[in-house]
Amino acid sequence: MKSTQSSIRFWLLLIALLLGGLVINVWERTGEARVSRRELKEFPMQLGSWKQIGEDIRFDEETEKVLRADDYVSRNFQVDGHFASLYVGYYVTQKNGATYHSPLNCLPGSGWTMSDGARVMIPTSGKTTFEANRYVIQNANERALLIYWYQGRGRAVASEYWGKIYTVIDSVRRRRSDGAMVRIMVPLGNSIVQAQAVGVDFAAQAAAQLPAFVPN
């Protein structure tokens, strides 16, 4: 009896391994699933009461090679004397090694110091919220409040660690690893509380528009 059960378990395991190998082989041949999306150059120039100022910012070739984003937008907005800059870098796939660049790595390399790290809640139109990272950053005499998160495949998360875990899960379940890093910066005056309120308001307006460009 035990011999029969062991034999059954062996064959079931063998079949599972063969099927698993077949699925992986098919995915490797067919590639990742592709979803329709709008290009980030079409991102709205007005978000609520926030309006774009100036032209879209394009990085130099060296910076673009480091970022390796398949699509990105970088632009400035203003409302009632408040200013905010937005960067969204989108990756069609992360299986080829191109992936989000955390501001924790990029900004210090550009001369910025980061302090007072915390999490903030960004409201959405569906009366829910999601968590984002918040830092005070400084470069010489320039100070700003930084808010950023990772978005893709219907999730917005603050943790880079969980972002990578979800990417692996979705690669298996949905054959997708696309996603984006969203970064917002607002000038920091004498009040972190006020700057955070401004940044959160802008982040909420931007997040409401993202699904068309960073698909769920």
Summary of the structure (lengths in Angstrom):
residues: 216
radius of gyration: 21.3
end to end distance: 50.3
largest distance: 80.3
contacts: 590
relative contact order: 0.16
helix: 38%
strand: 32%
